[in-house]
Amino acid sequence: MSLKSRFKTGHSKLDLATRGFRLTTAEILYHLPDHQVVLQSYLWQELDLAPEFPVLIKFLDFWQDNLDGPLHSVRVAAAGIITPQELRYADIDITLH
């Protein structure tokens, strides 16, 4: 299943997380179009597949093709939303009336 079809079929964030998607944050530094010596920071955050980061790459390609501020640098961090040790059964039963 392609990345595009995964998003279009309405998968929940939990489902995407169990399929390997990770919360990805990128700090994008770019030059202001009118003042090339000034850097501006933009934070981007989305669920993406590490280490290829196809969603981020698509966003950066769009940026370079359509926006005036040339990219200076991109720092990326990715963290698993759900890890195996977090998914476990509780040791308690609760009965609600």
N, CA and C atoms as a LAMMPS dump frame, in Angstrom:
ITEM: TIMESTEP
0
ITEM: NUMBER OF ATOMS
291
ITEM: BOX BOUNDS ff ff ff
-5.0000000000000000e+02 5.0000000000000000e+02
-5.0000000000000000e+02 5.0000000000000000e+02
-5.0000000000000000e+02 5.0000000000000000e+02
ITEM: ATOMS id mol type element x y z
1 1 1 N 0.851 -1.18 0
2 1 2 C 0 0 0
3 1 3 C 0.889 1.234 0
4 2 1 N 0.633 2.159 -0.892
5 2 2 C 1.467 3.358 -0.997
6 2 3 C 1.149 4.324 0.137
7 3 1 N 2.072 5.253 0.342
8 3 2 C 1.901 6.26 1.382
9 3 3 C 0.67 7.109 1.108
10 4 1 N 0.471 7.494 -0.151
11 4 2 C -0.677 8.327 -0.517
12 4 3 C -1.992 7.607 -0.219
13 5 1 N -2.077 6.331 -0.542
14 5 2 C -3.322 5.602 -0.295
15 5 3 C -3.548 5.361 1.19
16 6 1 N -2.497 5.289 1.967
17 6 2 C -2.666 5.129 3.416
18 6 3 C -3.374 6.329 4.018
19 7 1 N -3.032 7.516 3.548
20 7 2 C -3.681 8.71 4.086
21 7 3 C -5.091 8.867 3.537
22 8 1 N -5.337 8.52 2.28
23 8 2 C -6.652 8.703 1.67
24 8 3 C -7.685 7.724 2.191
25 9 1 N -7.281 6.566 2.694
26 9 2 C -8.251 5.573 3.135
27 9 3 C -8.743 5.832 4.548
28 10 1 N -8.302 6.919 5.174
29 10 2 C -8.83 7.283 6.473
30 10 3 C -8.275 6.483 7.636
31 11 1 N -7.047 6.021 7.53
32 11 2 C -6.442 5.315 8.647
33 11 3 C -6.297 6.263 9.829
34 12 1 N -6.512 5.73 11.016
35 12 2 C -6.348 6.543 12.211
36 12 3 C -4.858 6.724 12.5
37 13 1 N -4.547 7.683 13.35
38 13 2 C -3.156 7.914 13.722
39 13 3 C -2.577 6.695 14.436
40 14 1 N -3.396 6.011 15.224
41 14 2 C -2.938 4.798 15.9
42 14 3 C -2.573 3.732 14.872
43 15 1 N -3.426 3.569 13.869
44 15 2 C -3.159 2.593 12.822
45 15 3 C -1.868 2.931 12.08
46 16 1 N -1.687 4.206 11.74
47 16 2 C -0.459 4.617 11.059
48 16 3 C 0.761 4.383 11.941
49 17 1 N 0.628 4.646 13.238
50 17 2 C 1.754 4.447 14.158
51 17 3 C 2.152 2.975 14.234
52 18 1 N 1.172 2.094 14.205
53 18 2 C 1.504 0.666 14.251
54 18 3 C 2.077 0.174 12.93
55 19 1 N 1.919 0.953 11.856
56 19 2 C 2.476 0.596 10.547
57 19 3 C 3.867 1.2 10.321
58 20 1 N 4.441 1.823 11.349
59 20 2 C 5.795 2.354 11.236
60 20 3 C 5.9 3.855 11.11
61 21 1 N 4.792 4.56 11.046
62 21 2 C 4.849 6.019 10.982
63 21 3 C 5.29 6.559 12.335
64 22 1 N 6.063 7.623 12.31
65 22 2 C 6.566 8.242 13.53
66 22 3 C 6.258 9.728 13.494
67 23 1 N 6.077 10.311 14.661
68 23 2 C 5.892 11.752 14.746
69 23 3 C 7.222 12.4 14.375
70 24 1 N 7.212 13.154 13.304
71 24 2 C 8.425 13.747 12.764
72 24 3 C 8.328 15.263 12.869
73 25 1 N 9.379 15.863 13.414
74 25 2 C 9.456 17.311 13.535
75 25 3 C 10.68 17.783 12.771
76 26 1 N 10.506 18.8 11.95
77 26 2 C 11.618 19.372 11.203
78 26 3 C 11.69 20.867 11.492
79 27 1 N 12.896 21.324 11.83
80 27 2 C 13.141 22.753 11.952
81 27 3 C 13.779 23.188 10.641
82 28 1 N 13.075 24.02 9.914
83 28 2 C 13.521 24.459 8.601
84 28 3 C 14.002 25.902 8.714
85 29 1 N 15.278 26.116 8.412
86 29 2 C 15.818 27.468 8.355
87 29 3 C 15.876 27.884 6.9
88 30 1 N 15.374 29.077 6.623
89 30 2 C 15.366 29.564 5.246
90 30 3 C 15.705 31.043 5.213
91 31 1 N 16.201 31.482 4.072
92 31 2 C 16.537 32.883 3.868
93 31 3 C 15.282 33.659 3.501
94 32 1 N 15.122 34.824 4.099
95 32 2 C 14.002 35.676 3.702
96 32 3 C 14.214 36.138 2.263
97 33 1 N 13.169 36.125 1.451
98 33 2 C 13.321 36.481 0.033
99 33 3 C 13.897 37.883 -0.196
100 34 1 N 13.462 38.854 0.594
101 34 2 C 13.905 40.241 0.388
102 34 3 C 15.187 40.59 1.131
103 35 1 N 15.562 39.768 2.118
104 35 2 C 16.752 40.025 2.934
105 35 3 C 17.509 38.709 3.084
106 36 1 N 18.317 38.373 2.091
107 36 2 C 18.965 37.061 2.018
108 36 3 C 19.876 36.756 3.204
109 37 1 N 20.362 37.776 3.93
110 37 2 C 21.254 37.521 5.06
111 37 3 C 20.488 37.165 6.333
112 38 1 N 19.157 37.331 6.315
113 38 2 C 18.322 37.04 7.484
114 38 3 C 17.726 35.643 7.345
115 39 1 N 17.881 34.85 8.416
116 39 2 C 17.295 33.509 8.44
117 39 3 C 16.006 33.52 9.248
118 40 1 N 15.034 32.793 8.772
119 40 2 C 13.753 32.611 9.461
120 40 3 C 13.607 31.13 9.772
121 41 1 N 12.946 30.805 10.872
122 41 2 C 12.743 29.414 11.271
123 41 3 C 11.281 29.032 11.073
124 42 1 N 11.072 27.816 10.579
125 42 2 C 9.724 27.269 10.394
126 42 3 C 9.72 25.855 10.965
127 43 1 N 8.765 25.556 11.833
128 43 2 C 8.646 24.214 12.399
129 43 3 C 7.54 23.459 11.673
130 44 1 N 7.874 22.258 11.229
131 44 2 C 6.949 21.384 10.507
132 44 3 C 6.812 20.096 11.312
133 45 1 N 5.587 19.602 11.452
134 45 2 C 5.371 18.372 12.213
135 45 3 C 4.265 17.561 11.554
136 46 1 N 4.552 16.266 11.351
137 46 2 C 3.602 15.379 10.677
138 46 3 C 3.997 13.93 10.976
139 47 1 N 3.082 13.017 10.753
140 47 2 C 3.422 11.602 10.817
141 47 3 C 4.149 11.225 9.529
142 48 1 N 5.298 10.547 9.658
143 48 2 C 6.111 10.217 8.503
144 48 3 C 6.844 8.909 8.764
145 49 1 N 7.367 8.326 7.687
146 49 2 C 8.1 7.06 7.779
147 49 3 C 9.596 7.314 7.83
148 50 1 N 10.216 7.019 8.976
149 50 2 C 11.675 7.152 9.106
150 50 3 C 12.318 5.891 8.559
151 51 1 N 13.492 5.917 8.01
152 51 2 C 14.38 7.065 7.801
153 51 3 C 14.236 7.702 6.428
154 52 1 N 13.296 7.268 5.589
155 52 2 C 13.164 7.846 4.248
156 52 3 C 12.453 9.201 4.266
157 53 1 N 11.509 9.392 5.183
158 53 2 C 10.74 10.625 5.337
159 53 3 C 10.108 11.101 4.028
160 54 1 N 9.272 10.277 3.399
161 54 2 C 8.674 10.684 2.116
162 54 3 C 7.741 11.884 2.227
163 55 1 N 7.034 12.045 3.333
164 55 2 C 6.12 13.178 3.483
165 55 3 C 6.922 14.469 3.611
166 56 1 N 7.978 14.447 4.389
167 56 2 C 8.841 15.624 4.54
168 56 3 C 9.521 15.976 3.219
169 57 1 N 10.031 14.983 2.518
170 57 2 C 10.689 15.219 1.234
171 57 3 C 9.712 15.863 0.251
172 58 1 N 8.474 15.375 0.226
173 58 2 C 7.462 15.955 -0.659
174 58 3 C 7.201 17.416 -0.289
175 59 1 N 7.123 17.706 1.012
176 59 2 C 6.917 19.084 1.461
177 59 3 C 8.093 19.968 1.063
178 60 1 N 9.32 19.485 1.25
179 60 2 C 10.497 20.279 0.896
180 60 3 C 10.6 20.495 -0.612
181 61 1 N 10.21 19.504 -1.398
182 61 2 C 10.175 19.67 -2.857
183 61 3 C 9.168 20.761 -3.249
184 62 1 N 7.995 20.726 -2.596
185 62 2 C 6.987 21.766 -2.84
186 62 3 C 7.553 23.14 -2.484
187 63 1 N 8.224 23.215 -1.325
188 63 2 C 8.814 24.48 -0.863
189 63 3 C 9.765 25.034 -1.93
190 64 1 N 10.68 24.195 -2.393
191 64 2 C 11.676 24.65 -3.355
192 64 3 C 11.059 25.042 -4.701
193 65 1 N 9.993 24.377 -5.09
194 65 2 C 9.36 24.662 -6.381
195 65 3 C 8.44 25.881 -6.35
196 66 1 N 7.84 26.181 -5.182
197 66 2 C 6.771 27.182 -5.149
198 66 3 C 6.992 28.378 -4.234
199 67 1 N 7.937 28.313 -3.314
200 67 2 C 8.13 29.419 -2.378
201 67 3 C 9.424 30.159 -2.689
202 68 1 N 9.457 31.449 -2.325
203 68 2 C 10.602 32.291 -2.653
204 68 3 C 11.768 32.181 -1.683
205 69 1 N 11.528 31.792 -0.445
206 69 2 C 12.596 31.736 0.55
207 69 3 C 13.479 30.514 0.367
208 70 1 N 14.732 30.688 -0.103
209 70 2 C 15.615 29.54 -0.306
210 70 3 C 15.955 28.845 1.016
211 71 1 N 15.993 27.527 0.984
212 71 2 C 16.3 26.745 2.177
213 71 3 C 17.764 26.921 2.571
214 72 1 N 17.99 27.016 3.878
215 72 2 C 19.346 27.07 4.409
216 72 3 C 19.731 25.716 4.981
217 73 1 N 18.875 25.19 5.869
218 73 2 C 19.144 23.891 6.485
219 73 3 C 17.852 23.321 7.058
220 74 1 N 17.877 22.003 7.272
221 74 2 C 16.726 21.296 7.848
222 74 3 C 17.249 20.328 8.898
223 75 1 N 16.722 20.438 10.113
224 75 2 C 17.05 19.476 11.188
225 75 3 C 15.812 18.644 11.45
226 76 1 N 15.994 17.33 11.515
227 76 2 C 14.864 16.411 11.629
228 76 3 C 15.005 15.567 12.892
229 77 1 N 13.88 15.394 13.582
230 77 2 C 13.804 14.489 14.725
231 77 3 C 12.542 13.657 14.564
232 78 1 N 12.64 12.369 14.846
233 78 2 C 11.481 11.485 14.742
234 78 3 C 11.408 10.629 15.998
235 79 1 N 10.212 10.494 16.516
236 79 2 C 10.003 9.695 17.719
237 79 3 C 8.792 8.802 17.526
238 80 1 N 8.914 7.579 17.986
239 80 2 C 7.784 6.668 17.933
240 80 3 C 6.691 7.118 18.875
241 81 1 N 5.494 7.132 18.377
242 81 2 C 4.36 7.507 19.224
243 81 3 C 4.022 6.347 20.152
244 82 1 N 4.092 5.166 19.611
245 82 2 C 3.781 3.97 20.378
246 82 3 C 4.952 3.011 20.243
247 83 1 N 5.454 2.576 21.352
248 83 2 C 6.516 1.579 21.335
249 83 3 C 5.991 0.311 21.99
250 84 1 N 6.586 -0.842 21.727
251 84 2 C 6.045 -2.103 22.252
252 84 3 C 5.848 -2.122 23.762
253 85 1 N 6.736 -1.501 24.522
254 85 2 C 6.572 -1.55 25.973
255 85 3 C 5.385 -0.722 26.463
256 86 1 N 4.837 0.161 25.632
257 86 2 C 3.685 0.952 26.029
258 86 3 C 2.363 0.235 25.786
259 87 1 N 2.349 -0.761 24.94
260 87 2 C 1.128 -1.508 24.666
261 87 3 C 1.11 -2.774 25.51
262 88 1 N 0.357 -2.75 26.596
263 88 2 C 0.235 -3.926 27.447
264 88 3 C -1.118 -3.889 28.157
265 89 1 N -1.531 -5.03 28.619
266 89 2 C -2.806 -5.119 29.315
267 89 3 C -2.666 -4.633 30.749
268 90 1 N -3.722 -3.994 31.229
269 90 2 C -3.73 -3.545 32.617
270 90 3 C -3.968 -4.742 33.529
271 91 1 N -3.478 -4.648 34.754
272 91 2 C -3.621 -5.727 35.73
273 91 3 C -4.844 -5.528 36.623
274 92 1 N -5.829 -4.793 36.142
275 92 2 C -6.993 -4.508 36.96
276 92 3 C -8.267 -4.632 36.12
277 93 1 N -9.314 -5.096 36.733
278 93 2 C -10.637 -5.134 36.106
279 93 3 C -11.531 -4.175 36.852
280 94 1 N -12.259 -3.361 36.139
281 94 2 C -13.167 -2.402 36.748
282 94 3 C -14.554 -2.667 36.185
283 95 1 N -15.529 -2.786 37.07
284 95 2 C -16.905 -3.002 36.663
285 95 3 C -17.698 -1.712 36.877
286 96 1 N -18.343 -1.262 35.828
287 96 2 C -19.177 -0.067 35.92
288 96 3 C -20.634 -0.471 35.92
289 97 1 N -21.422 0.188 36.73
290 97 2 C -22.853 -0.123 36.812
291 97 3 C -23.64 0.69 35.851
